[in-house]
Amino acid sequence: MDVLIRALSMVAQPEVLLTILASSVFGLVVGCIPGLTATMATALLVPFAMFLDPVSAIASIVAATAMAIFAGDIPGTLLRLPGTPASAAYTEASYRLAMSGRAGEVLGLNLVFSALGGILGTVVLVSSAPMLADYALSLSSFEFFWLSVLGLSCAVFVVGENVAKGLAALVFGLLMATVGRDYTTGFPRFTFDDPELLDGIPFVAALIGFFALPEMIRTMLAPNDSGAGPVVQAQRIFAGMGRAIVRWRWNFFRSGMIGTAVGALPGGGADTAAWTAYAVSRRLTKDPQNWERDGVEGIVDSTSANNASLSGAWIPALVFAIPGDTITAIAIGVLYLKNVTPGPSIFLENAHILYAVFVTFFIANLLMIPLGWLAIRGAIPILRLPRKLLMAPLLLFACLGSYATDNSLFGIGTMLACGLIGYWMEENGYPVGPAVLGVVMGRLVEEHLMTSLIKVQGDLTRFFERPVATVLALITLLVWAWPLLRRLRRRAAVPKT
């Protein structure tokens, strides 16, 4: 109790609270600009964190990243430009509902369930950090391989009705993931002697291209497009929110726990958590037709998961000094620079700083609701302009985000190329989501596969020796077989004449 009181007194200092507020506003601005990810927001804060005390430094990172993940939903919902990769999973559904006049409802759901997901993840972080981190460390490359394949297999649930075209898009994404150095030998693949491709295709630039540019092209080509973007009524953002929380309470708890678990696994990340929760939502929904038509259920699941994963990523970071994602990797570096060593000893030597981090998580997620509401209100005047007038500044922001990833014009070229490909895919019925999923998960699958093969000298039976690996393998195979089983069930349901 004394440690908690000391932590509360440290966070209650005016300079710490002001740091949290300023970092929150900064995170909202960064998250709203497509391409400027939560990781980039964290990296940009590091020079300022050097002049802050340990609690203020970590508080700034926690607040900025939480706000950036939510803020990515605003351009994703209103303009079909996901501000961060964590918003990509449900951008299509959010934008479709926004264009049907439900923009305020969708943004309200994004805001409230983002905050609730972050709070749920923090509760799990506080109560179960040692247990979950210890479990994550007990997994070998075999379990991580099957987890990665299972995450990749989520494409089965997001390909839509045309499985063939969806799988073709997934394969294309996997091919994109093979560009760059081979994981085991370092030999360049498909780089065409271009050094810019040695580290692979820039993911953020590709994401902006796939989601943003096709919408810009369609808008500019529309002959009679005189309307503005979706209209948001500020007073309707929280309308019916109590009923929505009660209705989707089990989805929220399920996806929040999924997000926290994915975040606790090293390399998981908010984007993987969102895709996984979105796929699970589609698989477990009680009304598949309404899920496809309405889309709110998938949005609630994904937006709860990606914010919960932020807290989950701090579990291995604080307890075992193993970063759960790139954000916590930066945070660990900041802690070391502040002479705070993360790991089991932090509970004994710097317990007050640990609890101060926990308190900061709660404050940041509670602060998200009023600041998020103000951010949404600030977007309303801009959205009253005709959509075609917005395309030029949006293209500028897209180019800025693509360039800022590696400070290279190559990112802009990647964005333009992926945008043209994405436009062609959508015009011909190929979904973009599986392609993006292939780019995200392809490298992880290859990394864990090659590591495991080296361990067992090519003996594939060893992939099924460990009990957890076997269970994950069976689940993955069941997911693969699901389209075939669904087709057989439909065929058996057709009455014979």
N, C-alpha and C positions, 0 to 999 in steps of 0.2 A: 504493500500500500504506500509506503514511503517513496518507493521508486516512482510509482504512478503520480503521486502528488508533485514530486520534483519535475517529472516530465511535463505535467500540465502547466506548472509555473514557467517552465522554459518556453513552451509554445505560446503562452499567454503574453510574452514580452511584445511590446509594440512593434519592434523591428522585425520580429518573426512573423507576426500577423500581417504587417505591411508587405513583407516578402511574399507571403502566400497569395495575397490579393494581387500584387503586381504580376507574379508568375502565372496566376490564373488567367488574367487578361491577356498576357502574352501567349499562353497556350491556346486560347480561343482564337486569336488572330492567326496564329500559325496553322492551326487545324482547319480553318476556313479556306485557306489558300491551297488548292490542289497541288500536290507534290511536296509541300513542306510538311513532312511527317512528324509524328510525335518524337521519333528518334532525333530528327534534326532540331526540334525545339530543345531537347535535352542537351544536345551538343552545343547549341548556341548559348546555353545558360552556363556552361562550364567556366568560361573566363570570368563571369561575374561571381560564380560560386567560390572562386579562389579568395575573394575578399570577404566572405561571410563565415560565420561560425558554423560548426558541423550541423547543428539542427536547422539553421536557416538554409544552408546549402542543400541538404536533402529535402527539406520542405519545398524549396523552389522546384526541384525536379519532380516530386510527387504531384504537386498542384498543376504544373504545366502539362505533364503528360496526361493526367486525367481529363483536363479540359480539352486538350488537343484531340483525344480520341472521340469525345462527344462532338466537338465542333466539326469534325469531318463529316458528320451526318447532315449538316445544314446544306452545303453545296451538293451533296449527293442526293438529297431529297428534292431540292428546288431546281437544280440545274443538271442533274445526272453526272456530276463530277465529284466522285468521292474525294473528300479532303485528305483522308489518310487511307492506307491499305485496309485498315480494320473495318472500314465502312463499305468495302467493295462487295461483300457477300449479299447485302440486301439493298444495294443502290437501285437496281432495276425495279424491285417491288415498291420501294419508297417513292421513286419518281413517278411510277404509274399511278399510285394513289394520289400523289400531289396534283397531277394533271387532271384527275377526276374530281378535284375540289376538296380534297381531304388533307391538304398540306399542313394545316394547323394541328389536326389530330395526330398525324404521323410525327411531326416535330415534337409535340408534347409527349408522345410515347417514347420517342428517342431520348428526350431529356430526362424524364422521370425514371425510366427503367435503366438508363445509363447510371444515374446516381444510385439507384437501389442495387444494381449489380455491383458497383464499386463498394458499397457498404457491406453487401453480403461477402464479397471477396475479402474485405478487411476483417470481418468477423472470423472467417476461416483462417486468415493469416495469423490473427492474434491467438486463436484457440488451438490451432492444429499445426502450426509451423514445423515443430520438430518431427512430428509423425509423417507428414506429407513429404518433407524434404528427405527424410531417411528412406522412404519408399522410392522416391525418384532416383536416389543414388543407388538403390539396389538393382535397378534395371541395367541390363547389358545392351550391347549394340543390337542383339537379336530382337529384344523387345522394342527398341527404338525403330528398328527396321519395320516391324509389323505395325507399329503405331503410325509410322510415316505412310506406309502403304494403305492403312485403314483411312488415314486422312485424305489420301489421294483418291481412294475409292468412294469418297463422298460425292464425287462427280456423278456417280450412278443416280443420285437423288436430285441433282440439279441440272441434268441434261434436258429435261422436258420430255415430251412424248416421243420425239424422234431420237431414239437412242443412237442410231448409226451416226448422225451428224454430231451429236453431243460427244461421242467417243472420238470422232475425227478431230473435233476441236481440242479435246484433252490430249490426244497424241501430238497435235501441233504445239501445244504448250510444253509438253515434255521434250519435244525436239528443241524448242527454244532454250530449255533448261540445260541442254547438253553443250551449249556454246560456252567456250572458255577452257580453262585448264582442266585436264583430267585429274580427278581427286587423288588417285594413287600415284601416278607418275609425273604429274605436272605438265604433260604434253598438251600443247594447244590443239583444240578441236574446233573446226568450223569457224576459225577466226579470220581466214583469208589474209593472214600476215598483218592484220590490223591490231596494234597493241591495245586499242580501246576495248577490244572484245576479250582480252585475256582473262578478265574477271567476270565474264559473262555479260549477257544483255542487261543493261540497267533496269532493275525491276520497277522503280518508281516511274521512270519515264515511260516504260511499256504500259504500266497501269493507267497512267494519264491518257496515253494514246488510245488504248482499247475502250475506255469508258467516256472520255471527254470529246475527242475529235469526231467520232461518228455522229454524236448529237449536234455538234456545231455544223457539220456538213449538212445534215438533214434540215436543220433550221434555216440555213442559208439557201438551200435548194427548194424549200417549200414556197410555191408560187403565191399562195394567198394567205400566208402567215402574217396576220395583222395583230395577233394577240400577244399579250405579255406572258410571262411565266406564271406558274401557279400562284394564286392569291392566298395570302396568309392573313387570317383574322386573329390579331393578338389576343383578343378576349376569349377565343375558342381554343387556345392552346391547352389549357387544363380542363376543359369541359368534359365531364364524364370520366375523369381520370380515376376516381374512386372505384367506379364500376369496372373499369379496365384492369385495375390492380387485382380486384377480387377475381375477375374472370380468368386472368392469365397468371394467377399466383403460382400454380404448379409448374407452368412453363418457365416462369422466372426462376424458381428455386432449382429446377433441373438444369437450366442453361447456365445459371450462376455457378453451380457446382462444376459443370463441364468446363466453363471458362477458367475457374480457379485451378482445376486439375491440369488443364492444358498449359496454363501459365506456369505452374510449378515444375513442369517438365522442361529441362534446358532446351532452348531452341523452339519452344512452343510459339509464343507470341500471340498478340491480340487478333491478328488477321486469321491465323489458324484456328483460334478459338471461335471466331465468328463463323467461319465456313463450317466447322464441325457442328456447332449448335444449330446452324441453319439446316444442315443435312439431317440431323437427328429430328428436328422439328417437322420436317417434311415427311420423314419416315414414320413418326409416332403420332401424327395428327389423327384425330378421330373423324375429321371431315376433309378428305383429300381434295374434293372438288372446290369447297369453299377456301381451302388453303391456297389453291392456285388462283382463284378468282379474287380473293380479298387481299391476302398477303400480309395482314397485320400480325398474325401469329408468328411467322418467320422473322419479322422485324423485331418483335418483342424478345424472341429467343436470342437472336444474334447480338442485339445491342446490350442485352444483359450480360452475355458471355464475354464480349470483348473488353468491357470495363472491369469485370470480375477478374479477368486474366492478368490485369496490371498488378493487382494485389498478389495474385498467385505467383507471379514471377519473382516477387521479393522473398518468397519462402526459402528457396535454395540459396538466394543471394545473401540473405542476412544470416542464415543458420550455418551454411557450409561454404560461403564465399564463392559459390558457383552461379554465374549469372543465368537467369531464366530467359533473358532476351537482351537485345542490344542496349536498351534503356538501363536495365539494372547493371549491365557491364560498365557503363559510364558511371553509374552511381557508386559502384564498388571502387572504381578509380578515385572518385572524389573522396570517399571515406578514407582510403589509404593516405591521400594527400593531407587529410585532416587528422592523421594519426589515430584513426579509429579502425581497428582491424575486424572486419566481419568474420564470422565463424562461431563455433560453439562458445568461445570465450567471451563473446560480446554480451552474453546473458549475465556474466559475472563482472566484467570490467567496465562495460558501458551500457548497463541495462537502462539507464535513464534516457540515453540517446535512442535506444531501440524502442522504448515506449513512446518517446516523442515522435518517432516516425509513424507509429500506429495512430496516435492522436491526429497527426497531420493528414493521414488518409481519410479519417472521418470528417475533418473540417473541409478538406478539398471537395469531397463528394457532396457534402451538404451545401457548400458554397456554389456548386455547379448549377443548382436549380435557379437561384435568382440571377446569377451572371449569364447562364444559358438563355434564360427568358429575355434578358436585355439584348443578347447577341441575336436572337431570332427577331426581336422587334427592330433591331438595326438593319436587318436584311429586307424588311418589308418595303421601304421606299425604293430600294434598288430594283426590286422585283416588279414594281409597277411600270417600269419602262418596257417598251416593246422588246421581245426576246432578241430580235436581230441586232438591236443596238448593244446588247450585252455581249455579243459574240466576240467583238474585237478585244475588249478588256479581258474576257475570259481566256481567249487565246494567248494574250500576253501573260496572264498568270500561269497558264499551262506551260508555256515556254520557260517562264521563270522557274517554276518547280522542276521541270525537266533539266534545266541547266544547273540549278543549285545542287542537285544530287552529287555530281562529281566535278562541278565547275568546268564543264566541258560542253562544247557545241554538239558533241556526239549524242548527248542526251536528248537534245532537241530533234536531231535527225531520227533517233530511235522512236521518239514520241510520234513524229509525223508518219513514219513507216508503219508502226503498229496501229495508228489511227486509221490509215487507209485500209489496212488488212481487216481491222475490226469493222469498218463500215461495210466492206465487201461481205464479210461473214454474216453480219446481221441482215443485210439485204437478201442473202441467199439462204436464210434459215439456220445458220450455224450459231449456236449460243456462244457468247464471249466468256461467260463464267467458267466453264471447264478449262478453257485455254489459260485463263489467269491462274486457276487452281493448279494446273500442270506446271506453270512457271514457278509458283510458290513452293510446291512440294517436291518437284523433280530433283533438285539438288540434295534435299534431305534424304530421299529414298536412295539415291546413288551413294551418298556418303556412308550411310549405315549398312547398305548392302555390301559395299567393297570392304569395309572394316570387318564385317562378319565373315566374308569369304576368306579374307586373309587369316583370320583366327582359326578357321576350321579346314584350311587348305582345300577349299572347294567342295567339301562334303555337305550337301544340302540337307541331309537328314538331321544334322546338328541344329538346324534352325527350329526344330520342333522338340528339342530335348527339355528345355526349361518349361515348367508348367504355365507361367504367365505368357510366354511366347506362343505356346500351343493354343491357349485360349484366344489370344489376339489373332492368330492365324486362322482359326475356325471362324471367328467373327468376320474376318476379311473375306474369306471364301464364301460365306453366306451372303455378304453384301454383293459380291461379284455375281452370284447366282440369282440375286433377287429379280432382275429384269426377266430372266428366263422363267422363273417360278411364277411371276406375275402374269406372263403371257400364257403359260400353261393353265393357270387358274381361270383366266378369262375365257380361254378356249373350252375348258370343262364346264363353264357356266352357261355357254351358249346352248340353248335347247336344240336337240336334234329333231329334224323334220323327216 
